[in-house]
Amino acid sequence: MAKDKKRKKGSVAVLHKDDMPPGSKLVSEMEYFGSSAIYGRSGTGKTTLSATWPKPILYINILDDGTDSIADEEGVIVKNVSSSEEMTEVIHWAMARAKKKKLKFKTIVFDTLTQMQGILVREMHASKIEKDKRLKNKQPGDWGTMTKQDWGEIAGDMKALIQDARNLPLQSVFICQERIFNLGDEEDEDDTLQPEVGARLSPSVKDDLNASVSIIGHTFIRVKRTKKKDDNNKTYWDVKKQFCLHLGPNELYTTKVRKPKKVKAPDYIIDPTYEDIMAIVKEGVE
């Protein structure tokens, strides 16, 4: 009885194209257009970081005034959006251009998804006022103004936007404000849910975004204090602010780096850029 030949450790069977399903490729031959989510408080460098992505960039300004921080950047085209109709128009335009292989942009940035969700809530509220004038004195999203079905419809529109952007043949960057989740009352006896900081979106949209992107980073400002001496030999503290990005695994902040298992991501990086992030994805840290 013949013995089976032992496969050497690490060896992989090489398949002929005739042995593969039509249209399939080796994973090493696949081309992926990365998608990223950046969230954090206002003024922590989200927009500035997004402007380091490959250019030209189509920057979708969603009721946000963050373009001041990137006013000196070349290769960034700004499209202001203030309604769901305008968002649909620009997405359909990009999809049509891509289909004809005429989309020249390398990156599309949405700043912010939090504002986009707010637009959908306000539009939903306005449509409901037409049917019930009593809602006119309430703010959009207030208790009793939205049904579970309404929130489901908004979540569906947000998820469709995320997927449509990801399907474009370019890098996609989704910027969000931050929010603390699972923050119960002090008297709450159920401590199984730990506080989590993530994108300020409805839970289902947040989860969909987190699953859809390859990179999730949290921007924050780190204050570095260094003891120094002046010309009179008097000691003083030199205070500098550093713009940082949480990237590696974190117990509190939602982060993610889709990378080979052997690659290790740092807890955070200082003055982050797209090149810094890509270097970590490919090589990791010591």
Secondary structure as a PSIPRED ss2 file (coil, helix, strand):
# PSIPRED VFORMAT (PSIPRED V4.0)

   1 M C   1.000  0.000  0.000
   2 A C   1.000  0.000  0.000
   3 K C   1.000  0.000  0.000
   4 D C   1.000  0.000  0.000
   5 K C   1.000  0.000  0.000
   6 K C   1.000  0.000  0.000
   7 R C   1.000  0.000  0.000
   8 K C   1.000  0.000  0.000
   9 K C   1.000  0.000  0.000
  10 G C   1.000  0.000  0.000
  11 S C   1.000  0.000  0.000
  12 V C   1.000  0.000  0.000
  13 A C   1.000  0.000  0.000
  14 V C   1.000  0.000  0.000
  15 L C   1.000  0.000  0.000
  16 H C   1.000  0.000  0.000
  17 K H   0.000  1.000  0.000
  18 D H   0.000  1.000  0.000
  19 D H   0.000  1.000  0.000
  20 M C   1.000  0.000  0.000
  21 P C   1.000  0.000  0.000
  22 P C   1.000  0.000  0.000
  23 G C   1.000  0.000  0.000
  24 S C   1.000  0.000  0.000
  25 K C   1.000  0.000  0.000
  26 L C   1.000  0.000  0.000
  27 V H   0.000  1.000  0.000
  28 S H   0.000  1.000  0.000
  29 E H   0.000  1.000  0.000
  30 M C   1.000  0.000  0.000
  31 E C   1.000  0.000  0.000
  32 Y C   1.000  0.000  0.000
  33 F C   1.000  0.000  0.000
  34 G C   1.000  0.000  0.000
  35 S E   0.000  0.000  1.000
  36 S E   0.000  0.000  1.000
  37 A E   0.000  0.000  1.000
  38 I E   0.000  0.000  1.000
  39 Y E   0.000  0.000  1.000
  40 G E   0.000  0.000  1.000
  41 R C   1.000  0.000  0.000
  42 S C   1.000  0.000  0.000
  43 G C   1.000  0.000  0.000
  44 T C   1.000  0.000  0.000
  45 G C   1.000  0.000  0.000
  46 K H   0.000  1.000  0.000
  47 T H   0.000  1.000  0.000
  48 T H   0.000  1.000  0.000
  49 L H   0.000  1.000  0.000
  50 S H   0.000  1.000  0.000
  51 A C   1.000  0.000  0.000
  52 T C   1.000  0.000  0.000
  53 W C   1.000  0.000  0.000
  54 P C   1.000  0.000  0.000
  55 K C   1.000  0.000  0.000
  56 P C   1.000  0.000  0.000
  57 I E   0.000  0.000  1.000
  58 L E   0.000  0.000  1.000
  59 Y E   0.000  0.000  1.000
  60 I E   0.000  0.000  1.000
  61 N E   0.000  0.000  1.000
  62 I E   0.000  0.000  1.000
  63 L C   1.000  0.000  0.000
  64 D C   1.000  0.000  0.000
  65 D C   1.000  0.000  0.000
  66 G H   0.000  1.000  0.000
  67 T H   0.000  1.000  0.000
  68 D H   0.000  1.000  0.000
  69 S H   0.000  1.000  0.000
  70 I H   0.000  1.000  0.000
  71 A C   1.000  0.000  0.000
  72 D C   1.000  0.000  0.000
  73 E C   1.000  0.000  0.000
  74 E C   1.000  0.000  0.000
  75 G C   1.000  0.000  0.000
  76 V E   0.000  0.000  1.000
  77 I E   0.000  0.000  1.000
  78 V E   0.000  0.000  1.000
  79 K E   0.000  0.000  1.000
  80 N E   0.000  0.000  1.000
  81 V E   0.000  0.000  1.000
  82 S C   1.000  0.000  0.000
  83 S C   1.000  0.000  0.000
  84 S H   0.000  1.000  0.000
  85 E H   0.000  1.000  0.000
  86 E H   0.000  1.000  0.000
  87 M H   0.000  1.000  0.000
  88 T H   0.000  1.000  0.000
  89 E H   0.000  1.000  0.000
  90 V H   0.000  1.000  0.000
  91 I H   0.000  1.000  0.000
  92 H H   0.000  1.000  0.000
  93 W H   0.000  1.000  0.000
  94 A H   0.000  1.000  0.000
  95 M H   0.000  1.000  0.000
  96 A H   0.000  1.000  0.000
  97 R H   0.000  1.000  0.000
  98 A H   0.000  1.000  0.000
  99 K H   0.000  1.000  0.000
 100 K C   1.000  0.000  0.000
 101 K C   1.000  0.000  0.000
 102 K C   1.000  0.000  0.000
 103 L C   1.000  0.000  0.000
 104 K C   1.000  0.000  0.000
 105 F C   1.000  0.000  0.000
 106 K C   1.000  0.000  0.000
 107 T E   0.000  0.000  1.000
 108 I E   0.000  0.000  1.000
 109 V E   0.000  0.000  1.000
 110 F E   0.000  0.000  1.000
 111 D E   0.000  0.000  1.000
 112 T C   1.000  0.000  0.000
 113 L H   0.000  1.000  0.000
 114 T H   0.000  1.000  0.000
 115 Q H   0.000  1.000  0.000
 116 M H   0.000  1.000  0.000
 117 Q H   0.000  1.000  0.000
 118 G H   0.000  1.000  0.000
 119 I H   0.000  1.000  0.000
 120 L H   0.000  1.000  0.000
 121 V H   0.000  1.000  0.000
 122 R H   0.000  1.000  0.000
 123 E H   0.000  1.000  0.000
 124 M H   0.000  1.000  0.000
 125 H H   0.000  1.000  0.000
 126 A H   0.000  1.000  0.000
 127 S H   0.000  1.000  0.000
 128 K H   0.000  1.000  0.000
 129 I H   0.000  1.000  0.000
 130 E C   1.000  0.000  0.000
 131 K C   1.000  0.000  0.000
 132 D C   1.000  0.000  0.000
 133 K H   0.000  1.000  0.000
 134 R H   0.000  1.000  0.000
 135 L H   0.000  1.000  0.000
 136 K H   0.000  1.000  0.000
 137 N H   0.000  1.000  0.000
 138 K C   1.000  0.000  0.000
 139 Q C   1.000  0.000  0.000
 140 P C   1.000  0.000  0.000
 141 G C   1.000  0.000  0.000
 142 D C   1.000  0.000  0.000
 143 W C   1.000  0.000  0.000
 144 G C   1.000  0.000  0.000
 145 T C   1.000  0.000  0.000
 146 M C   1.000  0.000  0.000
 147 T C   1.000  0.000  0.000
 148 K H   0.000  1.000  0.000
 149 Q H   0.000  1.000  0.000
 150 D H   0.000  1.000  0.000
 151 W H   0.000  1.000  0.000
 152 G H   0.000  1.000  0.000
 153 E H   0.000  1.000  0.000
 154 I H   0.000  1.000  0.000
 155 A H   0.000  1.000  0.000
 156 G H   0.000  1.000  0.000
 157 D H   0.000  1.000  0.000
 158 M H   0.000  1.000  0.000
 159 K H   0.000  1.000  0.000
 160 A H   0.000  1.000  0.000
 161 L H   0.000  1.000  0.000
 162 I H   0.000  1.000  0.000
 163 Q H   0.000  1.000  0.000
 164 D H   0.000  1.000  0.000
 165 A H   0.000  1.000  0.000
 166 R H   0.000  1.000  0.000
 167 N C   1.000  0.000  0.000
 168 L C   1.000  0.000  0.000
 169 P C   1.000  0.000  0.000
 170 L C   1.000  0.000  0.000
 171 Q E   0.000  0.000  1.000
 172 S E   0.000  0.000  1.000
 173 V E   0.000  0.000  1.000
 174 F E   0.000  0.000  1.000
 175 I E   0.000  0.000  1.000
 176 C E   0.000  0.000  1.000
 177 Q C   1.000  0.000  0.000
 178 E E   0.000  0.000  1.000
 179 R E   0.000  0.000  1.000
 180 I E   0.000  0.000  1.000
 181 F E   0.000  0.000  1.000
 182 N C   1.000  0.000  0.000
 183 L C   1.000  0.000  0.000
 184 G C   1.000  0.000  0.000
 185 D C   1.000  0.000  0.000
 186 E C   1.000  0.000  0.000
 187 E C   1.000  0.000  0.000
 188 D C   1.000  0.000  0.000
 189 E C   1.000  0.000  0.000
 190 D C   1.000  0.000  0.000
 191 D C   1.000  0.000  0.000
 192 T C   1.000  0.000  0.000
 193 L C   1.000  0.000  0.000
 194 Q C   1.000  0.000  0.000
 195 P C   1.000  0.000  0.000
 196 E E   0.000  0.000  1.000
 197 V E   0.000  0.000  1.000
 198 G E   0.000  0.000  1.000
 199 A E   0.000  0.000  1.000
 200 R C   1.000  0.000  0.000
 201 L C   1.000  0.000  0.000
 202 S C   1.000  0.000  0.000
 203 P H   0.000  1.000  0.000
 204 S H   0.000  1.000  0.000
 205 V H   0.000  1.000  0.000
 206 K H   0.000  1.000  0.000
 207 D H   0.000  1.000  0.000
 208 D H   0.000  1.000  0.000
 209 L H   0.000  1.000  0.000
 210 N H   0.000  1.000  0.000
 211 A H   0.000  1.000  0.000
 212 S H   0.000  1.000  0.000
 213 V C   1.000  0.000  0.000
 214 S C   1.000  0.000  0.000
 215 I E   0.000  0.000  1.000
 216 I E   0.000  0.000  1.000
 217 G E   0.000  0.000  1.000
 218 H E   0.000  0.000  1.000
 219 T E   0.000  0.000  1.000
 220 F E   0.000  0.000  1.000
 221 I E   0.000  0.000  1.000
 222 R E   0.000  0.000  1.000
 223 V E   0.000  0.000  1.000
 224 K E   0.000  0.000  1.000
 225 R E   0.000  0.000  1.000
 226 T E   0.000  0.000  1.000
 227 K E   0.000  0.000  1.000
 228 K E   0.000  0.000  1.000
 229 K E   0.000  0.000  1.000
 230 D C   1.000  0.000  0.000
 231 D C   1.000  0.000  0.000
 232 N C   1.000  0.000  0.000
 233 N C   1.000  0.000  0.000
 234 K C   1.000  0.000  0.000
 235 T E   0.000  0.000  1.000
 236 Y E   0.000  0.000  1.000
 237 W E   0.000  0.000  1.000
 238 D E   0.000  0.000  1.000
 239 V E   0.000  0.000  1.000
 240 K E   0.000  0.000  1.000
 241 K E   0.000  0.000  1.000
 242 Q E   0.000  0.000  1.000
 243 F E   0.000  0.000  1.000
 244 C E   0.000  0.000  1.000
 245 L E   0.000  0.000  1.000
 246 H E   0.000  0.000  1.000
 247 L C   1.000  0.000  0.000
 248 G C   1.000  0.000  0.000
 249 P C   1.000  0.000  0.000
 250 N C   1.000  0.000  0.000
 251 E C   1.000  0.000  0.000
 252 L C   1.000  0.000  0.000
 253 Y E   0.000  0.000  1.000
 254 T C   1.000  0.000  0.000
 255 T C   1.000  0.000  0.000
 256 K E   0.000  0.000  1.000
 257 V E   0.000  0.000  1.000
 258 R C   1.000  0.000  0.000
 259 K C   1.000  0.000  0.000
 260 P C   1.000  0.000  0.000
 261 K C   1.000  0.000  0.000
 262 K C   1.000  0.000  0.000
 263 V C   1.000  0.000  0.000
 264 K C   1.000  0.000  0.000
 265 A C   1.000  0.000  0.000
 266 P C   1.000  0.000  0.000
 267 D C   1.000  0.000  0.000
 268 Y E   0.000  0.000  1.000
 269 I E   0.000  0.000  1.000
 270 I E   0.000  0.000  1.000
 271 D C   1.000  0.000  0.000
 272 P C   1.000  0.000  0.000
 273 T C   1.000  0.000  0.000
 274 Y H   0.000  1.000  0.000
 275 E H   0.000  1.000  0.000
 276 D H   0.000  1.000  0.000
 277 I H   0.000  1.000  0.000
 278 M H   0.000  1.000  0.000
 279 A H   0.000  1.000  0.000
 280 I H   0.000  1.000  0.000
 281 V H   0.000  1.000  0.000
 282 K H   0.000  1.000  0.000
 283 E H   0.000  1.000  0.000
 284 G C   1.000  0.000  0.000
 285 V C   1.000  0.000  0.000
 286 E C   1.000  0.000  0.000
